[in-house]
């Protein structure tokens, strides 16, 4: 396996995994981890705690990878890009955002895209520039 390239399937898998992480955690449909826990809080079951810890671990992995890959400035640029795309779609009449639920779905989907892009960006930058990312290593 070559770790220096990523196939379109790899990009799609990372994007779908990021969307799944966001939407399984919370969404306006009423079917998410947040809703599941809120229904019985504070009397959580072992399964709910386990699922919450697993979600938290994956969130930390995705958020850390995204921030290391894009940085805060890059995250801001990606969010600004999506905001501009939404503005364009609304101003052209392609998208109608009525009610808080539409805005909630949009915010969650954009969050998933930001995390997915963050998971893929190191590969894309390496491909575009030929420069590899190196994590900081602290010596003894």
C-alpha positions in Angstrom: 0.0 0.0 0.0 1.4 3.4 -1.0 0.8 6.0 1.8 1.7 8.9 -0.5 -1.5 8.7 -2.6 -5.2 8.6 -2.1 -7.7 7.2 -4.5 -11.1 8.8 -5.1 -12.6 6.0 -3.1 -10.4 6.9 -0.2 -11.5 10.5 -0.4 -15.1 9.5 -0.5 -14.7 7.1 2.4 -13.2 9.8 4.6 -15.9 12.3 3.6 -18.7 9.8 4.3 -17.0 8.8 7.6 -16.8 12.5 8.7 -20.5 13.0 7.8 -21.5 9.9 9.7 -19.6 11.0 12.7 -21.3 14.4 12.8 -24.8 13.2 12.0 -24.6 10.2 14.4 -23.6 12.6 17.2 -26.3 15.2 16.6 -28.9 16.0 14.0 -32.4 17.6 13.9 -34.2 14.4 13.0 -34.4 13.2 16.6 -32.3 10.1 15.9 -28.8 10.8 17.2 -26.6 10.1 20.2 -27.5 13.4 21.8 -31.2 12.5 21.5 -30.6 9.0 22.8 -28.8 10.2 25.9 -31.1 13.2 26.5 -34.1 10.9 26.7 -32.8 9.2 29.8 -30.3 11.6 31.3 -28.9 11.4 34.0 -29.6 7.6 34.1 -27.2 6.5 31.4 -26.6 2.8 30.5 -23.2 1.3 30.1 -23.9 1.1 26.3 -24.6 4.8 26.1 -21.4 5.7 28.0 -19.4 3.3 25.8 -20.9 4.8 22.6 -20.3 8.3 23.9 -16.6 7.5 24.7 -16.2 6.0 21.2 -17.7 9.0 19.6 -15.5 11.3 21.6 -12.4 9.4 20.6 -13.3 9.6 16.9 -14.1 13.3 17.3 -10.7 13.9 18.9 -9.0 12.0 16.0 -10.8 13.9 13.3 -10.5 17.3 15.0 -6.8 16.8 15.7 -6.1 15.6 12.1 -8.1 18.5 10.7 -6.3 21.2 12.8 -2.9 19.7 12.0 -3.7 19.5 8.3 -5.5 22.8 7.8 -4.7 24.8 10.8 -7.2 27.4 12.2 -6.7 29.7 9.3 -7.4 26.9 6.8 -10.5 25.8 8.7 -11.7 29.4 8.6 -11.0 29.5 4.8 -13.0 26.3 4.2 -15.9 27.5 6.3 -15.8 30.9 4.4 -15.8 29.0 1.1 -18.9 27.1 2.1 -20.6 30.2 3.4 -19.9 31.9 0.0 -21.3 28.9 -1.8 -24.4 29.0 0.3 -24.8 32.7 -0.2 -24.5 32.2 -4.0 -27.0 29.3 -3.9 -29.5 31.3 -1.9 -29.1 34.5 -3.9 -29.6 32.6 -7.2 -32.7 30.9 -5.8 -31.1 27.4 -6.0 -31.4 26.9 -2.2 -34.2 28.0 0.1 -33.4 28.1 3.8 -36.6 28.5 5.8 -36.7 27.6 9.5 -34.0 26.6 11.9 -34.0 23.0 10.9 -32.7 23.8 7.4 -29.9 25.9 9.0 -29.1 23.1 11.5 -28.8 20.5 8.7 -26.6 22.8 6.7 -24.3 23.6 9.6 -23.9 19.9 10.4 -23.2 18.9 6.8 -20.6 21.7 6.5 -19.0 20.5 9.7 -18.8 17.0 8.2 -17.2 18.5 5.0 -14.7 20.5 7.0 -13.6 17.4 8.9 -13.5 15.3 5.7 -11.4 17.9 3.9 -9.1 18.0 6.9 -8.7 14.3 6.8 -7.8 14.4 3.1 -5.8 17.7 2.9 -2.4 16.4 3.7 -2.6 13.9 0.8 -3.9 16.7 -1.6 -1.2 19.1 -0.5 1.5 16.5 -1.0 0.1 15.7 -4.4 -0.1 19.3 -5.5 3.2 20.6 -4.0 5.4 17.6 -3.7 6.0 18.6 0.0 5.3 16.1 2.7 3.8 17.0 6.1 5.9 16.2 9.1 4.5 16.1 12.6 6.4 17.7 15.4 8.6 15.3 17.3 9.8 16.2 20.7 13.0 14.8 21.9 13.8 13.6 25.4 
